[in-house]
Amino acid sequence: MGFSLGEYQDMFLEEADELLQELNQNLLKLEKNPSDDEIINNIFRAAHSLKSSAAFVGLTDLGDLAHKMENLLQGIRDKVMKVTPAIVDVLFQCFDVINDVIREVSSGNPPSKDFSSLIKKIESVGKQGNIQEEKKEAPAPKRIQLSTNIIKDIRDGINNGLSCCEIAITLDPDAAMKSLKVQLVLTNLEKIADILVTIPSIEEVSMPEFDNRVQIILLTSATVEELKKACEVDQVTRIDLRKIELVKKDNKVALKYHEQETLFEEKPEADTRARDVEEDVIPDEEEKDEIIIRSKDDKKTLQLRTVKVSVEKLDQLLNNVGELVIANSGFYKLYEEMRRLNIEKSIINEFKNRMEQMSRIAKDLQSGIMKTRMVPIGQVFSRFNRLVRDLAKEFDKKVVLEIKGEETELDKKVIDVIGEPLMHLIRNAVDHGVESVEERRQQKKPEIATITLN
């Protein structure tokens, strides 16, 4: 049996592939625009997401490498370091190593890469400046109104030796599949804690008015570090924690919220004290139980804008539609038989209308599924920018890649097949079709050759 990362392997590999494509394109842009903050931030987010995802599925060494990349990029974001060719090269090397690991895992093999020398390179180029860690203002925690039963559970848990705390996670506003990110955090926490309240709910996370912050009240015997690690999921940009204790107030037992502590923040800025200590008085036993009040007053219907579907499922749907078309053709024979038997004309006409309607629906289904399988060919073309860059360095030539018609759509399976042949064609073009800089000068050609993909 091959190597496996468990039930989340497919999800991890799919996300890692997208992040690597994004990372590759942004590194190429960074080389040409080393002072572009947006590009630097995009690379940082990709490295952070890779770090969190790798740690979540157990690829700790890969997560450590991505963490080193993240630290290096943080120094650049904080203007402590400048982007140099050496930094770009080491980031490209990190990309290549991570890509190799992903390929190994997807092939059912355990990672075999040793990251120690690459980590030393990262640390070496990072010595140009110290990464300063400052804290930005923590978002003010929203008060969660708790039901009587929940408060009783908190009291019983604390009396039984468990710790109670409120964890708040903040997601990147641009994060995709936010509900999935939150669900991963909750899955991690459920392994080490008893989750009592989650505000907002998973359904509300996908709503347009979601403010990218989720508060979780739980009982646990885990350490703060273990809780922090459980929340370190890709595109979680901040993790805050407030401990909750029982205190006596006016002859009643109350919940005391301690000062908020920031466990992780993606981009530190300014230091500030968290919100003052707050208290919730526990109601009497006989008081009527109340429903937990959500942070949002108006709950709207969940609307998913996009969903990812495997090509295999689309193929199965297409096969089913094909069978539907074949089955529908049998109705034409039945229609002719009904006419031959001189069945009542109104019945025949109704049957014909229904038959033609089914035929139209089947054709629309077939056309819709075929369109769903189509993806822009630019997804393949864009990968070759890095290839041309590396080949130009290898052969000491100056080459740029010009891409035209990247918006043209092809079937996903065709896209997957043509990538390898195109790569060999481009390699041969750079190696054998492009002269050296000196030869191009002698032939009065531009020093920079252009390879066009159209």
Secondary structure as the mmCIF struct_conf table of DSSP 4:
data_model
#
loop_
_struct_conf.conf_type_id
_struct_conf.id
_struct_conf.beg_label_comp_id
_struct_conf.beg_label_asym_id
_struct_conf.beg_label_seq_id
_struct_conf.end_label_comp_id
_struct_conf.end_label_asym_id
_struct_conf.end_label_seq_id
TURN_TY1_P TURN_TY1_P1 GLU A 7 TYR A 8
HELX_RH_AL_P HELX_RH_AL_P1 GLN A 9 LYS A 32
TURN_TY1_P TURN_TY1_P2 PRO A 34 SER A 35
HELX_RH_AL_P HELX_RH_AL_P2 ASP A 37 PHE A 56
TURN_TY1_P TURN_TY1_P3 VAL A 57 GLY A 58
HELX_RH_AL_P HELX_RH_AL_P3 THR A 60 ARG A 77
TURN_TY1_P TURN_TY1_P4 ASP A 78 LYS A 79
BEND BEND1 VAL A 80 MET A 81
HELX_RH_AL_P HELX_RH_AL_P4 PRO A 85 SER A 106
TURN_TY1_P TURN_TY1_P5 SER A 107 GLY A 108
HELX_RH_AL_P HELX_RH_AL_P5 SER A 116 VAL A 125
HELX_RH_3T_P HELX_RH_3T_P1 GLY A 126 GLN A 128
BEND BEND2 GLY A 129 GLY A 129
HELX_LH_PP_P HELX_LH_PP_P1 LYS A 136 GLN A 145
HELX_RH_AL_P HELX_RH_AL_P6 THR A 148 ASN A 159
TURN_TY1_P TURN_TY1_P6 ASN A 160 GLY A 161
STRN STRN1 SER A 163 LEU A 171
TURN_TY1_P TURN_TY1_P7 PRO A 173 ASP A 174
BEND BEND3 ALA A 176 MET A 177
HELX_RH_AL_P HELX_RH_AL_P7 LYS A 178 GLU A 190
TURN_TY1_P TURN_TY1_P8 LYS A 191 ILE A 192
STRN STRN2 ALA A 193 ILE A 199
BEND BEND4 PRO A 200 PRO A 200
HELX_RH_AL_P HELX_RH_AL_P8 ILE A 202 VAL A 205
TURN_TY1_P TURN_TY1_P9 SER A 206 SER A 206
BEND BEND5 MET A 207 MET A 207
TURN_TY1_P TURN_TY1_P10 PRO A 208 GLU A 209
BEND BEND6 ASN A 212 ASN A 212
STRN STRN3 ARG A 213 THR A 220
BEND BEND7 ALA A 222 ALA A 222
HELX_RH_AL_P HELX_RH_AL_P9 VAL A 224 CYS A 231
TURN_TY1_P TURN_TY1_P11 ASP A 234 GLN A 235
STRN STRN4 VAL A 236 LYS A 249
TURN_TY1_P TURN_TY1_P12 ASP A 250 ASN A 251
STRN STRN5 LYS A 252 TYR A 257
STRN STRN6 GLU A 261 GLU A 265
BEND BEND8 GLU A 266 LYS A 267
HELX_LH_PP_P HELX_LH_PP_P2 ARG A 275 VAL A 277
STRN STRN7 GLU A 278 VAL A 281
HELX_LH_PP_P HELX_LH_PP_P3 ILE A 282 ASP A 284
TURN_TY1_P TURN_TY1_P13 GLU A 285 GLU A 286
BEND BEND9 GLU A 287 GLU A 287
HELX_LH_PP_P HELX_LH_PP_P4 LYS A 288 ASP A 289
HELX_LH_PP_P HELX_LH_PP_P5 ILE A 291 ARG A 294
BEND BEND10 SER A 295 ASP A 298
HELX_LH_PP_P HELX_LH_PP_P6 LYS A 299 LEU A 302
HELX_RH_AL_P HELX_RH_AL_P10 VAL A 311 ARG A 340
TURN_TY1_P TURN_TY1_P14 LEU A 341 ASN A 342
HELX_RH_AL_P HELX_RH_AL_P11 LYS A 345 THR A 372
TURN_TY1_P TURN_TY1_P15 ARG A 373 ARG A 373
STRN STRN8 MET A 374 PRO A 376
TURN_TY1_P TURN_TY1_P16 ILE A 377 ILE A 377
HELX_RH_AL_P HELX_RH_AL_P12 GLY A 378 PHE A 381
TURN_TY1_P TURN_TY1_P17 SER A 382 ARG A 383
HELX_RH_AL_P HELX_RH_AL_P13 PHE A 384 GLU A 394
TURN_TY1_P TURN_TY1_P18 PHE A 395 ASP A 396
STRN STRN9 VAL A 399 ILE A 403
TURN_TY1_P TURN_TY1_P19 GLU A 406 GLU A 407
STRN STRN10 GLU A 409 ASP A 411
HELX_RH_AL_P HELX_RH_AL_P14 LYS A 412 ASN A 428
HELX_RH_PI_P HELX_RH_PI_P1 ALA A 429 GLY A 433
BEND BEND11 VAL A 434 VAL A 434
HELX_RH_AL_P HELX_RH_AL_P15 VAL A 437 GLN A 442
TURN_TY1_P TURN_TY1_P20 GLN A 443 LYS A 444
BEND BEND12 GLU A 447 ILE A 448
STRN STRN11 ALA A 449 LEU A 453
#
